[in-house]
Amino acid sequence: MQVWMLKRPRAALWIPVMNGGINKKCYDELRAAGTVTADRVSGLKIGYEKGVFMGLGPGYKKGDWLVRFDTLQPALDAGLPATVVVDRPVIQQILLNNGVPENTVRIKSRIKYYEELGEGQGIKVVLEDGNIAFCDVLVGADGIWSSASNIEEVSYQILLGKDKYFVSTDGGGERQQWFALIREPAGGVDEEATDENPSPKLKRLLNEFSNEMPGDANGDVWDGFAHELLRATPEENIKRRDLYDGQPLITQGWAKGQVAICGDAAHPMMPNLGQGGCQATEDGFRLSQELATVTSTKDISASLQTYFNKRIGRTTLIQTAAQLGSDLLVDFDKMMTIVRISG
């Protein structure tokens, strides 16, 4: 059986359907390439000093831990290894090296249109470069638009503030990955670099998370950790992206005939739970398991529907939790007015 997978807007990939679980060699390489993060502190921090409602109770100080997460013991209790972080390009390369035949990955091969040839008869796929491919199943995995100093002590932290928050995590290889989430209308663009202002994105972020008086536009002075990471980041490494999510496709479904979707194309979610890529991986595994049971191409449609039925419950819960979590984080300034009880 051949599966044509549309992966992101500019890549197409067909993969062999394999029985069983993850390849042991692939698993071992992924573990070896990862950086363990569960042996250090993870949690939420107060981004800047903040009083409480009517001055009742002690205020919050910037850098205070609001809550710490234990990511090690739950894994041990479940008989699982400690959490590791692996760069996505590294994951992709390891997967390509373990099970994907050579010359099956095509980049810059956008699908112009496809045509179902009838139940059990396959699909004709026409690419924008003029090439034509035939496959048994077409899977859209092209996303929602489907066609530093304390790195050793803290593995993951979020600095919370008003209408924005700053996230940092150990990226492995003595690197720190960060992202700043700011509430504003979608579709905005960054200023162009000029001789007078060669680093407009960095300048804006330094102002958004200012750690010196008079603070940001709200008058809030942020914990210096965000500034430390920002100043260590070259302008060209800062990328701006609008974030979108959507409602679970409970009634619409993920499959029609011999065509299905997975990943962000099926369940776009906010990034604060770190589950976007994880759920896409689970989709791929479940999809391969269901297609592996197909003995006739006429059974493909039913197989894809079973894939949807088995995945929709879990992804709906996680998609909803990610949305609620994002709303709570970006609105945390309002929650901080609740009386803080000392003790």
N, C-alpha and C positions, 0 to 999 in steps of 0.2 A: 504494500500500500504506500502511496506517495501522498505526503501532506505538504501543501504550499503554505508557508506562514509569512504573512506580511508583518514585519517587525520594524516599527517606527516608520516615519514617512519615507525614508530613503533606503530601506533595506528589505530584502525578501530572502526567505530561508525555507527550504524544505528539509524536514528531518525524518529519519527512520523511526517508526514506532517500535519501541523495545519493551519486552515483558519484564516484570520484576521491578525492584526498587532502584535506587540510584547506584550507578557503577561505583564499586569500591575504590578503584584507582582514582576516579574523579573526586570522590568524597575525601580521600586522603590528601589529594593535592589542594583541594579547597581549604581543608583544615590547616595544612602547612602554610598556605598563603595568607591565612587570616591573622588578625591581631586580637588577642583575648582582651575583652573590655569588662567582663563581669567581675574581675578581681579588684576593681576600683570603684569610687563613688559615682553614682549617677543620681540625678534628681533635678528639682526645680529650685531656683534661687530668686530672691527679690532683686530686681534690677536697679532700684534707686530708693532712697529714703522716702518713706511714706507714712503719714499719720493715719489715725483711725477716726471713725465717726465721732464727732464732737470731742475729740481728744480723750475718749474713754480708753483706758488701757495703754500699754506701751506701744510705741510705733514700730514700724518695720525699718530695719537698716539695710542699706544696699549691701549685697553680698551674703545676707542671711540665707541659710538653707530653709526653704519652706517645707520640703519633703525630700527624703532620700529613697531611692529605689534599690531593693535587693534583687539583683538579676542573677545571682549565683545560686542561692538556695533553692528557688523554684526549679531550676534546671536539674540540680542534683536530686531533688525529691522525685522528679519525673524520670530519673535515670538517663538524662541527656547531658551532653558535654556543655561546658561553659560557652556563653555567647562569644562569637568572634566577628570581627568586621573585615570584609573583603571588598576591595574596589570592584565596581561592576565590570569595567573592561577586563580585569583579571578573571572574574567569574566567566565572562563570555569566552575568553580565550581558552580556559580550561575545559569548558563544555565543548568547544569546537575541536579540541585536541582529543576528546574522548567520546567517540560515537558518531560524530557528524562526518560523513564521507567528504573527501576533498572535492573542491569545485562545485559545492552545492550552495554556498553562501554567495549571494549576488548583492552588491551594494549599488546605490544609485539606480535601482530598478523599480521605480514606482509603478503600481498597477493602474493602468488607464481605465480598464473595465474588465468584467468577467462575465461569463455566460454559462449557466448550468445546462448541461446537455441531456438532462433527463435523469430520473431516479436510477441510481446505480450506474449511470453512464459517464460520470465524471464532470469536470469543469474545465472550460477553456479560459485561460488568463492571458490578456493582452497587456504588455508592458509599454510604458511611454517611449522606450527606446526602439519599439517596433518588434521586439521578440515576442514569441507566442509560446506559452507553456501549457501543459495539460496535467491535471492532478485529480486525485480522488476526493480530497478535502481541502478547503480553503479556510484558513484561520486568520482573522484580523487581530494583530497584536501591536497595532501602531499608535496606541495611546488614545486620549480623550477625543482627538480630532480624527478618528479613524476614517478613512476612505476606504603650642607654645610653651609658657613657663610652668603651668601646673598640669601639664599633660600626663605626668606620671601619677598624680594623685587623683585626678578626676577624669573619668572616661566619657561622661555625657552630662551636660548641664544646660538648662534654659534660664536665661535672665528675663524676668517678666516685667512688663511695663504697661503703659497706657497706649492702646491701639497698635502695639508692636511688641515683639519679643525677639531675643537673640539666642540662637542655639549653637552649641559647639560639641563636637564629638571627636574622639581619637580616630584618625583615619588610617593608622598603621604607618610603619616606616618613619617614625618620628615626625609625622605630619598631623596637623589639626584641621578638621573640616568644619566650616561654620556656615550658617545661613541666617539672614536677618529677614523676618517677616513683618511687613508694615501694611497696615490697612489703608488702602487708597483705591480709587477707581481703576479698573483694568484698562489696558491699552496705553498706559503712559510710556514715555520714552525718556532716555537719559540725555543729558546735555552732551553736546559734542565737545571733545577735548580741544582746547585752544592753548596758545602760548601762555596766556595769563592763568589759565586753569587747566593744566595738563591731566589732572586726575579728578574729573567731575563726579564719578561714581563714588570713589573713595572719600572725597570731600563731603559729599552729602551724607554718607553713612557715619562719618566721624561726627557730624553735627547731630544726626538722629540719635546717636548714642554717646553724646558728649559727657565726659567725666570731669569737666571743670565748670565752675560758675561762668555764665549764668545758666548753664545746662542746655537742654534741647528746647524746641519751640514751646513745650509745655512748662519749662522752667525746672525740669527734673534733671538731676545730676546722676549719671549712671555709674555702676560699678566699673572699675578700670579694666576688667578682664576683656570686655568687648573691644575696647580701644587697642589693647595689646595685640589682639589677633588681627584687627583691621589694619593696623600700621605695619604688620608683617606681611600683608597681602599686596602684591603688585596690582595696579589698575587693570591690566589686561586679563587678570585671572578672575575678576569680578563680573559675573553674568547676572542679568536681570531677567526674571521670568514671572509671568502672571500665573497664579495658581487657580485651578478650577477643580470642582468636584461635581457630582451629580447625584440624582436620586437613584436608588437601586432599581434595576430593570426587572422587577418582579413579574409584571404582566407582559412586558414586551419580549422577554426572553433573550437568550444569547445565540440562538441558532435558528437558521431558516434553511431547510433543505440540507445541502451538503456544505453550507457555509456557516462558520461560527466565529465568535469573537472571544477574546480573553484579556486578562490584564486590565490596564487602564481603559481600554476600549469597552470593556464590560462593566467595570466598577471603579471609575475614577475616584480617588479619595485624597484628602489632605495629608501632608507628609508627617504630621507630628507623632503618629504612632509608628512610623517606620515600616508600614505594612504594605505599601504599594508594590514593591518588587517581590516581597514575600508571597503575597497573594497571587501575583502573576506566576510565580514559580509553582505554587500549589495547583493553579489552573492547568499549567502545562503537564504536571504529573498526572492529575486526574484525567485530562484529555487523552494522554497517551494510554492510560489504563483502560479507558472505555473503548478507544479505537482498536486496542490490541485484542478485544473480544470479537471484532467484526470478522466474519467468515465470508461474507458476500457484500459487494459494494451497495447492494440494495438495503443493507442494514445500517448504513452510515447515518442517515437522518435520525433514526431512533437512538443510535449511540450518542450523537451530539446532544439530543434532548436529555438523555440520562446524565451526561456530563453537566449540563445546566442544572438539573434537578438536585444533583448531589452537592453542587457548589453554592447555589444561590443563598441558602440559609446562613452559612458561615460568612460569606462576603458581605451580606447585608448587615449583619451585626457589626462587623469590623468597619465597614464604610460609615455606618451611623455613628459609631464610637469615635471615629477619626474626626467627623464633622463636629460633634459635640465638644470633643477635646480642643479642637482649634478655636471654636467660639469662646470657650472658657479661658484659654490662654490669652487671646487677643483682647478679651474684656476683663482681664484680671484686675485692672485698676479699680473697677467698680466693686469687685469682690473684696478688695483690700480695705474697704471702708467698714467692713464688719469688725466688731469689737474683738480684739485679740485678748484672749484670756491668758494671763501669765500663770506659770506654775510648772 
